Structure formats: C-alpha cells, structure tokens
Amino acid sequence: MSKRPNFLIILADDLGFSDIGAFGSEISTPNLDKLARNGLRQTGFHTASACSPTRSMLMSGTDNHLAGLGQMAETIARDPFYQGHKGYEGMLNDRVAALPEILTDAGYETIMSGKWHLGLPKHAQPYARGFQKVFGLLPGAGNHYLYEPYLDDQTPAMKFLPPLYVEGAEQISHKDIPGPFYSSTYFTDRMLGFLEERDTSKPFFAYLPYTAPHWPLQAPDDEVARYKGRYDAGPEALRLERLERLKELGLISRDVEPHPVMSPFGYKSWNELSAEERAISAKKMEVYASMVTVMDKEIGRVVKLLEDSGELDNTFIFFSSDNGAEGALLEAIPVMGDMIQKTVERFFDNSIENIGRGNSWTYLGPHWAQAATAPSKMYKAWATEGGIRCPSIIHYPRLGGLLDRSDAITHEFTTIMDILPTVLDLAGHQHPGGEFRGRKVHRPRGKSWVSWLAGREKEVHDENAVHGWELFGQAAIRQGKWKAVWLPPPTGKDEWLLFDLDADPGETKNLAGENPEKLHQLVAFWHEYEAETGTIVNMSNPAGTGFGRSTGINWDDWGN
C-alpha cells in the first residue's frame, strides 16, 4: 500500500489576482513562483466574495449559505433580516462535516496556525471542529504587531477586531503571546513547531491561513524600504503594467478588454490627488507589497522544512486567496461605521513616515485594489469576477498528469468547494454522506480534481454545471461560459446583466438584450440555487434589507 499524502493548504487574506510574481506582479514572491513553476497555476479558480463565506466553503465542500455563513457574522449581528435563519448562524454550523473532523477520523494529524473567522463560541472554534493542534486568531483580522489600544473602560478600541486568540482548546489573551510578534512570521513559527513535533507515523493535514495582506497595512521597515518609490506612478499605471505581464505569461489573452476602473464616491483619482496625498497612497501600496513578500518568505520556510524532511513530493500543496483584493473596510463598516476614523485618529499615527508600523492603521483603497484584480471588474465583496476570481497554485509532483508540464497553466473553472472532495479523494477516504457523528449533514457540492489533474478527465465541471454566488445583495449565477450578475443600487441598476466570460472576462459587454433566452435560463437557475441553498435576499430592495440601510452604511460611499 502506498504512503498516504500529506496536505498543506495555504490561504492568503484579501490577495488580488495579480499580486504574486507568478501571476504578473512586480512584488517579490520567489517561493510561490517556484511552486508555480513546478506545479499548476489556475486562472479560473473561484471563491466567495468575502473572507468567512469562502472559509466555510473550504471547510465544508458546500455553499456558504448552507454552511452557516450566508452572510458574514459582522453583518448578521447587526441586521435582523438575516437572524434566525438556517445557514445564517455566522459560524461554521453543525449541518456540515468539517474537513479536519473527517480527516481526524481517517487517521490524519490535523494542524492549524492562523486566521479562523468561522465562529467565536467555544463549540465553533478550530479545536472543536477537528484541528488537534491549533494556534489561531478567531476574528476576521488583527493588528499584525499585537498593538491593541484600549478605551477608558478597558474594552478594545477597535471593537470589530477584538484580540481573541486560541491555543488548542483554550482561549488566550494577546498579552500571553511572547514577542516579538509579526503575524505572518509568528503563524509560520507555530506551524513549523507543530510539524516538527508531529507524530510521523501519521500523515498530516496542515492549514496555514495568513492574515496578510488584510488591513491594517503593516510590515517591517526594512521590507517596506525595498519598495520605496516603486509605486509613485499610481494605481492606473500599475494596472496597465500588470495587464501586460499577465498577457506575456499567458494568463489572459492578448486581446482581453479590461473593465474600466471604477471610482467610488468620495475617492479621488490619482491625477486629482495632491503631491502629499500621492505620497501617502504610494506608501500604503509599498507596505501592502511588503506584506506579500514577507508572507512569501514565511511560506518558503515551510516548504524548506518539507523538503528537508523528505515530505515535499508527498505533500499536496494548495495556495490561493480567500477573495479579491480589498477596496473598502468590509468587516469594519457594519460594526463601527464613522467611528473608525475617530478611533484611528485618537489611537494611531498615520503620518507618512509611520505608515506600516504597528501603531499605524491604513487600508489599500479601491484604485490599488482594482490594479490587483485586472482585467476583472472591482474587488472583494463584489459578485463580479474581481471579487471571486483568485490566483491559485497546486504543487504535487507525485500525482503527475497536468502537473508533469513545466509552467503549467489551466483556465478551467474550479471552486473553493472542490478542495474538500479533492483532499478526501487523495487521502482515500469518502465523505460521510448525509450523516456524520450522529447528525444530519450536507453533502459536498464541489467535485474532486484528482482525475482531472491526473489527465484522465478533460474538465472538473462540465458546460452544464451551474454555480451561484450571493453576498450583500449582489448575486451571480454561472453555467459554462455564461454568467448573469445582479447588482443592487447604487452599485447596479436593479437588473440582471449577462456576460460571455470566454469572450469578455472583464464583464464589459452586457448581452442581456442580445440573448434574452440565455438570461432567462440563468435567472431560472438562480431561483433553483436560491431554493437549494436557502439563500435569502430581497432582490427588489437588497440595499434596505441586506448590507445597507439597516447596518448604518451610507450607500452613497459605495457609488460607481
């Protein structure tokens, strides 16, 4: 009997499609680039449009509306419209069998170090859902240097980012974590420790979800210095540069028409900024790039450990992001609203020389985010391709097939829900079906990649397969090359749009008027998807019942 494979699943946080070198970036990522050269790059890999819904799909193999994250917990907590519905618990629910739970039963050692974002209660934490060794950040983000200011009543100033960490089954204070601390480095240190002390008689499943490059943008000074001046030409110039490199690498077609840059209300274009504003904006991008570089260095340490221990070729490595690049303060807005600016002004120093340090607090913004998601439309939280299409690398030399080719690239459509069935297939273990540990559970909606990766099948999801998305009132449904998108006001016009993604990956040409029959068919598929997944959204007024008025958000800030 052959030795069962190990698994290393690495997830970046809010990383854009072209933010690593192997996907056209100028950012230094030699370790990921090497994995890509010796593996497979996917240009058609899709996630949900936001962090926790994607993670629920990864852990369950099914749709986020079934797995408990029909909306993000931050939204559910503030919006009665979503409360009390199955699939909207705001945590990975007990109606799914979590991947580490299944693998534990299959004899795997299960290890996690990094961001969880799938529930704060004890019964929803990583240890309770199957991870045997855990160091984890429970909320959706955290200060990368553990700088945690407090109000006079000793509650965290950043209320939407409580410093909640877990060590195994126990919750710990951030004050109990030894310094010096930088998130990517510390998460890696803990992962390396878990791997070094593991039971070598068992195969392992290791989950390494970084919080980089999620805001707040913070990175070591020496790393930031290497990018000084690199982004002084602005995001539009970077977008064009990245587009050309994507074409050279064969990741997008030469004749692709990118979606025009959209500028939300209240945001100036690069040409409208003063010299000081440009310098501040460029510094933020320098820090962002540094966060990606540091993450890559840390990934390199893990790969080296596997190589030194002789386990690299027997370890299935998967790398991706959880959604498109972040153009707005998604998790922060529903909880703090306009209090964010006041809190930052009181507790943080965002002078240009201090941006990137632990006591600074900045985010990337919509224009740099669109540089990272080109040629697609927009970024995180959007049902357009900019929000749901992510860079993906698979490295597993032992499998062969597609992975035998040097610099292999595939444009095949795949989804984050495919990871669970793929891992179980490679592990030689079946999903439990409709019942697990005495409870009813959903079967996976994803499909295994194994036969496709081995070259025995030409595709994972055939042209008749249907996939849906919905978050924050934005919806999308796809079959083959066809995709219909619903964007509520003010991001859209209360109507379904139709796109041919093969011919128009930038979603620039609405074909609804030219092909009403296809649109009608896709809308019918959408209603089937709604019914199958328990998705709830008021399509006639999503801004009023979803991620809009009831959360206190000013929708004017999200304009076109």
C-alpha positions in Angstrom: 0.0 0.0 0.0 1.4 3.4 -1.0 2.0 6.1 1.6 -0.9 8.4 2.1 -0.3 12.0 1.1 0.1 15.0 3.4 -1.8 18.2 2.8 -0.7 21.8 3.1 -3.5 24.4 2.4 -2.2 28.0 2.4 -4.7 30.8 2.3 -3.7 34.5 1.8 -6.2 37.1 3.1 -7.5 39.7 0.5 -4.8 39.0 -2.0 -5.6 40.1 -5.5 -5.4 38.0 -8.7 -2.1 39.6 -9.9 -0.4 40.2 -6.5 2.3 37.5 -6.8 5.0 37.2 -9.3 3.7 34.0 -10.9 0.5 35.9 -11.7 2.2 39.0 -13.2 3.2 41.0 -10.1 6.3 43.1 -9.6 6.1 42.0 -5.9 8.9 39.7 -4.9 7.5 36.2 -4.3 10.2 33.7 -5.3 8.9 30.9 -3.2 5.4 30.9 -4.6 6.8 31.4 -8.0 8.9 28.3 -7.6 5.9 26.3 -6.5 4.1 27.6 -9.6 6.9 26.7 -12.0 6.9 23.2 -10.6 3.2 22.9 -10.4 0.0 24.2 -11.9 -1.4 27.7 -12.0 -5.2 28.1 -12.2 -6.7 31.2 -13.7 -10.3 30.0 -13.3 -10.3 29.3 -9.6 -13.3 30.9 -7.7 -14.2 31.7 -4.1 -16.9 33.6 -2.4 -16.5 37.4 -2.5 -15.5 37.7 1.2 -13.4 36.0 3.9 -15.6 33.9 6.1 -18.0 32.6 3.5 -15.0 31.4 1.5 -13.6 29.7 4.5 -16.9 27.9 5.3 -16.9 26.6 1.7 -13.3 25.4 2.0 -14.0 23.5 5.3 -17.4 22.0 4.2 -17.1 21.5 0.5 -20.5 23.1 0.1 -22.2 26.5 -0.4 -21.7 29.1 2.3 -25.4 29.6 2.6 -25.7 26.0 3.8 -22.5 26.0 5.9 -23.5 28.8 8.2 -22.1 31.9 6.6 -24.9 33.0 4.3 -23.7 36.4 5.3 -20.6 37.4 7.3 -21.1 37.3 11.0 -20.4 41.0 11.2 -23.4 41.7 9.0 -25.7 39.1 10.6 -25.1 40.5 14.1 -26.3 44.0 13.0 -29.1 43.1 10.6 -32.3 41.4 12.0 -33.3 40.5 8.4 -30.7 37.6 8.4 -31.1 36.5 12.0 -32.8 33.2 13.0 -32.4 31.5 9.6 -30.6 28.2 8.9 -27.4 28.8 7.2 -27.1 32.3 8.8 -25.6 31.3 12.1 -22.5 33.4 11.5 -20.2 30.4 12.1 -19.5 27.0 10.6 -22.6 25.2 11.6 -23.2 21.6 12.7 -25.0 20.7 9.5 -21.7 20.2 7.7 -18.9 17.8 8.4 -15.7 19.9 8.6 -12.7 18.7 6.6 -10.4 18.3 9.7 -13.1 16.4 11.5 -13.4 13.9 8.6 -9.6 13.6 8.3 -9.2 13.1 12.1 -11.5 10.1 11.7 -9.4 9.0 8.7 -6.2 8.8 10.9 -4.7 12.2 9.9 -2.9 14.6 12.3 -4.7 17.9 11.8 -2.8 21.2 12.3 -3.8 24.8 12.0 -2.0 28.1 12.6 -3.5 31.4 11.5 -6.9 33.1 11.0 -10.1 31.1 11.7 -13.0 33.6 11.2 -15.6 30.8 11.4 -17.0 31.4 14.8 -16.2 32.8 18.2 -18.2 30.4 20.5 -16.3 27.5 22.1 -18.2 24.9 20.0 -17.3 26.7 16.8 -13.6 27.2 17.4 -10.9 25.2 15.4 -10.2 22.7 18.1 -13.9 21.8 18.4 -14.1 21.4 14.6 -11.4 18.9 14.2 -8.0 20.6 14.5 -5.8 18.7 17.0 -3.1 21.3 17.2 -4.1 24.9 16.9 -2.8 28.4 17.2 -5.5 30.7 15.9 -6.8 34.2 15.6 -10.6 33.9 15.9 -11.9 37.2 14.4 -11.6 38.4 10.8 -8.4 40.4 11.2 -6.0 41.6 13.8 -3.1 44.0 14.4 -0.1 42.4 12.8 2.1 43.6 15.7 -0.4 43.0 18.5 -0.7 46.7 19.2 -4.1 46.8 20.9 -5.2 50.2 22.3 -8.0 50.2 24.9 -10.8 52.6 25.8 -11.2 54.0 29.3 -13.5 51.1 30.2 -10.7 48.7 29.2 -12.5 47.4 26.2 -10.6 47.2 22.9 -10.8 50.5 20.9 -11.1 48.5 17.7 -14.3 46.8 18.7 -14.7 44.9 15.5 -11.3 43.4 15.9 -11.2 42.0 19.5 -7.8 40.4 20.2 -9.1 36.9 20.5 -6.6 34.0 20.1 -6.8 30.3 20.8 -4.1 27.8 21.8 -5.6 24.4 21.3 -8.9 24.3 23.1 -8.1 27.3 25.3 -8.7 31.0 24.6 -5.7 33.1 25.4 -5.0 36.8 25.7 -2.8 38.5 23.2 -0.7 39.6 26.2 0.1 35.9 26.7 1.8 35.7 23.3 5.5 36.1 23.5 7.2 38.8 21.5 8.5 39.9 19.1 5.3 39.3 17.1 4.6 39.8 13.5 1.6 37.9 12.3 3.0 36.1 9.2 6.2 35.2 11.0 4.5 34.0 14.2 1.9 31.9 12.4 4.7 30.3 10.5 6.8 29.7 13.6 3.9 27.9 15.2 3.2 25.8 12.1 6.8 24.8 11.9 6.8 23.8 15.6 3.6 21.7 15.1 5.2 20.0 12.0 8.5 19.3 13.8 6.8 17.7 16.8 4.1 15.8 14.9 3.5 12.0 15.0 5.4 10.9 11.9 3.5 7.6 11.9 0.5 9.6 10.6 0.0 11.7 7.5 -0.8 15.3 8.2 -3.4 17.9 7.1 -1.9 21.4 7.7 -3.9 24.6 7.3 -2.0 27.9 7.2 -4.3 30.8 6.7 -2.4 34.1 6.9 -3.8 37.5 7.8 -1.7 39.2 5.1 -2.2 41.3 3.2 -5.5 42.2 5.0 -5.7 45.6 6.7 -4.3 47.2 8.8 -1.4 47.5 6.4 1.7 46.8 8.5 5.1 45.4 7.6 8.8 45.6 8.9 10.5 48.8 8.0 13.4 47.1 6.1 10.9 45.3 3.9 9.0 48.4 3.1 12.2 50.3 2.3 12.9 47.9 -0.7 9.7 49.1 -2.4 10.3 52.8 -1.8 9.3 54.8 -4.9 8.1 51.7 -6.8 4.5 52.9 -6.9 5.0 56.6 -7.4 3.3 56.4 -10.9 0.0 55.4 -9.2 -2.5 52.6 -9.5 -3.6 53.1 -13.0 0.0 52.7 -14.3 0.4 49.6 -12.1 -2.8 48.2 -13.5 -1.5 48.6 -17.1 1.8 47.1 -16.2 0.2 44.1 -14.5 -2.1 43.6 -17.5 0.8 43.4 -19.9 2.7 41.0 -17.7 -0.4 38.7 -17.4 -0.6 38.6 -21.2 3.1 37.8 -21.5 2.7 34.9 -19.1 -0.3 33.5 -21.0 -2.6 34.0 -18.0 -5.0 36.2 -20.0 -5.5 36.6 -23.7 -3.7 39.3 -25.7 -7.0 40.8 -26.9 -8.7 40.9 -23.5 -10.7 44.1 -22.8 -10.2 45.0 -19.1 -13.1 46.5 -17.2 -12.7 50.3 -16.8 -11.5 51.5 -13.4 -14.5 52.5 -11.2 -14.1 55.2 -8.7 -16.4 55.0 -5.7 -18.0 58.3 -4.5 -15.6 60.3 -2.3 -12.4 58.8 -3.8 -10.2 60.9 -6.0 -8.4 59.6 -9.0 -4.5 59.7 -8.9 -4.4 62.8 -11.1 -6.7 64.6 -8.7 -4.5 63.9 -5.6 -2.1 66.5 -4.3 1.6 65.5 -4.1 1.3 64.7 -0.4 -1.8 62.6 -1.0 0.0 60.7 -3.7 3.0 60.1 -1.5 0.7 58.7 1.3 -1.2 56.5 -1.2 2.0 55.1 -2.7 3.4 54.4 0.8 0.3 52.3 1.6 1.0 50.2 -1.6 4.6 49.8 -0.6 3.5 48.4 2.7 1.0 46.1 1.1 3.7 44.7 -1.3 6.0 44.2 1.7 3.3 42.2 3.5 3.0 39.9 0.5 6.8 39.5 0.3 7.1 38.6 4.0 4.3 36.1 3.6 6.1 34.5 0.7 9.3 34.3 2.7 7.4 32.5 5.5 5.9 30.1 3.0 9.4 29.3 1.9 10.4 28.3 5.4 7.5 25.8 5.5 8.4 24.4 2.1 12.0 24.0 3.1 11.0 22.0 6.2 9.0 19.7 4.0 11.9 19.4 1.6 14.5 18.8 4.3 12.3 16.1 5.9 11.7 14.3 2.5 8.0 15.0 2.6 7.7 17.7 -0.1 6.9 15.4 -3.0 4.4 13.5 -0.9 2.6 16.7 0.2 -0.3 18.2 -1.8 0.2 22.0 -1.5 -2.6 24.3 -2.5 -2.2 28.1 -2.3 -4.8 30.8 -3.0 -6.5 33.9 -1.6 -9.9 33.9 0.1 -11.3 36.6 -2.2 -10.3 39.5 -4.4 -8.2 42.4 -3.1 -9.8 44.6 -0.5 -11.0 48.0 -1.7 -13.1 49.0 1.3 -13.3 48.3 5.0 -15.7 45.5 4.6 -15.8 43.9 8.1 -15.3 47.3 9.9 -18.1 49.3 8.4 -21.1 47.3 9.7 -19.7 47.4 13.3 -18.1 50.8 13.7 -19.3 53.0 10.8 -18.0 56.5 11.0 -16.3 55.7 14.4 -13.4 54.1 12.5 -11.9 57.4 11.5 -12.2 58.9 15.0 -10.7 55.8 16.6 -7.8 55.8 14.2 -7.2 59.5 14.8 -7.2 59.0 18.6 -5.0 55.9 18.9 -2.9 55.6 15.8 -0.2 57.6 14.0 -0.7 57.6 10.2 2.0 60.1 9.4 3.7 59.1 6.2 6.9 58.0 7.9 4.9 55.9 10.4 2.6 54.1 7.9 3.3 50.4 8.1 4.3 50.2 11.7 2.2 48.6 14.5 0.7 51.8 15.7 -0.5 52.9 12.2 -3.8 51.9 10.7 -4.4 52.2 7.0 -6.0 50.2 4.2 -5.4 49.9 0.4 -8.4 51.6 -1.2 -10.4 50.9 -4.4 -7.9 52.0 -7.0 -4.9 49.9 -5.9 -7.4 47.0 -5.4 -8.5 47.3 -9.0 -4.9 47.3 -10.1 -4.7 43.9 -8.4 -7.8 42.4 -9.9 -7.5 43.5 -13.5 -8.8 42.7 -16.1 -11.8 41.9 -13.9 -14.4 44.2 -12.5 -14.0 45.6 -9.0 -12.8 43.7 -5.9 -13.7 42.0 -2.6 -17.5 42.0 -1.8 -18.5 42.1 -5.4 -20.1 39.2 -7.3 -18.2 40.3 -10.4 -15.0 38.4 -11.2 -12.8 40.9 -9.4 -14.4 39.7 -6.1 -14.5 36.0 -6.7 -11.6 35.0 -9.0 -8.3 34.4 -7.2 -4.8 33.2 -8.0 -4.3 29.5 -7.3 -1.3 27.2 -7.3 -1.3 23.4 -7.0 2.0 21.6 -6.2 2.0 17.8 -6.0 4.7 16.2 -8.2 3.6 12.7 -7.2 0.3 13.0 -9.0 1.6 13.6 -12.5 -0.8 14.4 -15.3 -1.3 18.1 -15.7 1.3 18.7 -13.1 4.0 17.0 -15.2 4.2 20.0 -17.5 6.7 22.8 -16.7 5.0 26.1 -16.0 1.6 24.5 -16.5 -1.4 26.9 -16.7 -5.1 26.0 -16.8 -8.1 28.2 -17.4 -10.5 25.5 -16.2 -13.3 26.7 -13.9 -12.9 25.4 -10.4 -14.2 26.5 -7.0 -13.1 26.5 -3.3 -15.8 23.9 -2.7 -13.7 21.4 -4.7 -10.9 21.4 -2.1 -12.6 19.1 0.4 -13.6 16.4 -2.1 -10.1 16.6 -3.7 -8.3 16.1 -0.4 -10.6 13.3 0.6 -10.1 11.6 -2.8 -6.3 11.8 -2.5 -6.5 10.6 1.1 -8.5 7.6 0.0 -11.4 8.5 2.3 -15.0 9.1 1.5 -17.2 11.9 2.7 -19.7 10.5 5.3 -22.7 11.4 3.1 -25.8 12.7 4.8 -24.9 11.8 8.3 -21.8 12.4 10.4 -21.2 11.7 14.1 -24.9 11.3 14.7 -26.1 14.4 13.0 -27.5 15.2 9.6 -25.0 17.0 7.3 -25.0 18.4 3.8 -23.1 16.6 1.1 -20.4 18.5 -0.8 -21.4 20.5 -3.8 -17.8 20.6 -5.0 -16.0 18.0 -7.1 -12.7 16.2 -6.8 -9.9 17.4 -9.1 -7.9 14.2 -9.0 -9.0 12.6 -12.3 -8.6 16.0 -14.0 -5.2 16.7 -12.5 -4.1 13.2 -13.5 -5.2 13.8 -17.1 -7.9 11.2 -17.1 -10.7 13.8 -17.5 -10.7 17.0 -19.5 -12.7 19.1 -17.0 -13.9 19.3 -13.5 -17.3 21.0 -14.1 -18.8 20.4 -17.5 -20.6 23.1 -19.5 -24.0 22.2 -18.0 -22.8 22.7 -14.3 -24.4 25.6 -12.5 -22.7 27.7 -9.8 -24.2 30.6 -7.8 -22.9 33.4 -5.5 -24.6 35.8 -3.2 -23.4 38.2 -0.6 -24.5 41.7 0.5 -27.4 41.7 -2.0 -25.2 41.1 -5.0 -25.9 37.9 -6.9 -24.4 35.9 -9.7 -25.2 32.6 -11.5 -22.9 30.8 -14.0 -23.2 28.0 -16.4 -20.2 27.3 -18.6 -19.0 30.5 -20.2 -22.2 32.4 -19.4 -22.7 34.4 -16.2 -25.6 36.6 -15.0 -25.0 39.2 -12.4 -27.4 41.2 -10.2 -26.0 44.4 -8.7 -28.4 46.5 -6.5 -28.4 50.3 -6.4 -26.1 52.2 -6.3 -23.6 49.6 -7.5 -26.1 48.5 -10.2 -29.5 49.2 -11.7 -31.8 46.6 -10.2 -31.5 44.3 -13.3 -29.7 41.1 -14.3 -26.7 41.5 -16.6 -25.4 38.8 -18.9 -21.8 38.2 -19.8 -19.9 35.7 -22.0 -16.8 35.2 -19.9 -14.8 33.4 -22.6 -15.0 36.4 -24.9 -15.3 39.1 -22.2 -13.6 38.2 -18.9 -13.7 41.8 -17.9 -17.5 41.8 -17.9 -17.7 44.9 -20.0 -20.4 44.0 -22.5 -23.9 43.3 -21.2 -25.5 40.8 -23.6 -28.9 40.6 -21.8 -30.6 42.4 -24.7 -29.0 40.3 -27.4 -29.6 36.9 -25.7 -32.7 37.1 -23.6 -33.3 33.4 -23.8 -29.9 32.6 -22.1 -30.5 35.3 -19.5 -34.0 33.8 -18.8 -32.4 30.4 -18.4 -29.8 31.6 -16.0 -32.3 33.5 -13.9 -34.3 30.3 -13.6 -31.1 28.6 -12.4 -30.7 31.3 -9.9 -34.1 30.7 -8.3 -33.2 26.9 -8.2 -29.9 27.9 -6.5 -31.8 30.1 -4.0 -34.1 27.2 -3.1 -31.4 24.6 -2.8 -29.1 26.7 -0.6 -31.7 28.6 1.5 -30.3 31.9 0.3 -32.4 34.8 1.5 -32.2 38.2 -0.1 -34.8 40.8 -1.0 -34.0 41.3 -4.7 -36.4 44.2 -5.0 -34.6 46.2 -2.3 -31.4 44.4 -1.2 -29.8 47.6 0.0 -32.6 48.2 2.5 -32.7 44.6 3.9 -29.1 43.4 3.5 -25.7 45.1 3.7 -27.2 48.6 3.6 -29.6 50.8 5.5 -30.1 48.6 8.5 -26.4 48.4 9.2 -25.9 52.2 9.2 -23.8 52.3 6.0 -24.1 55.3 3.7 -24.6 53.7 0.3 -23.5 56.9 -1.3 -20.0 56.0 -0.3 -20.2 52.9 -2.5 -21.2 54.7 -5.7 -19.9 54.0 -9.2 
